[in-house]
Amino acid sequence: MPRIASLIFVCLIASMVAAALVAPPQRNTDGSPAAEATLESNALADESSADAPTHPKPPTFAVTVRRPDGPPRIELAGSDPQGRSGTVACSTCHSVRPPDLQNRTAATLNEFHQGMQFNHGTIACYSCHNPDDADSLRLADGTRVDYSDVMTLCSQCHGPQATSFAHGAHGGMNGFWDLSRGPQTKNNCIDCHDPHAPSFPKMIVGFKPKDRFNAPHPEPEPH
């Protein structure tokens, strides 16, 4: 029995030595064959990704909102000997007289702007016009606003309409909905609304959108 146990022990030692000689050397990652293979595979992956075709992002075209050129000018009723009619700026008259902050309706305008239609809630003239600068507007807090930025003035009270306008649900536009295909030009508030009487009258739509259901169909030919 002792001889058999010694023989088994010798065989185990011999098999362990043989396995150690046959197995590939295992090294740490610093300079080891396994680490070198990993680096080589990563380099090949980087080269393949660099060679892959890139798809450039389509250009995004601009959205332009129409703006008035500047302060309005008033056409004079008379004309010169050559038949030409002149125009004057608002400040031509309003700068030489104190503002009447009580004017709220067209009926109280006893010197200028007679006959002007005014129906914009209960606000006064100088709720929007700037009493200190007749060629500009003003916000509710008194901040000066240029006529070209009139939409800023409209938006302070007409918030829901301004939000709908920003999302394209209010106000007309020309151009492309898909800005990757072309630019878009949107209307200004005063392109559609009279600032002094902004409400539209009640209307009945007299046309329908043209589509394949209501488009006229040709009469069938007789057989």
Protein Blocks (a to p, Z undefined) as FASTA:
>chain_A
ZZmmmmmmmmmmmmmmmmmmmpccdddfehpaklmmmmmmmmmmmmmmmmpccddddddd
dddddddfbdcddddfbdcfkopacdddfklmmmmcccdfkbmbfklmmkgoghiacdeh
jbdfklmbcfklmkbccdfkopacdfklmmmmmmmmmmmlmmmmmnopgocdedjfblml
occddddfklmpcfklmbccddddfbdcddfklgccdddddZZ
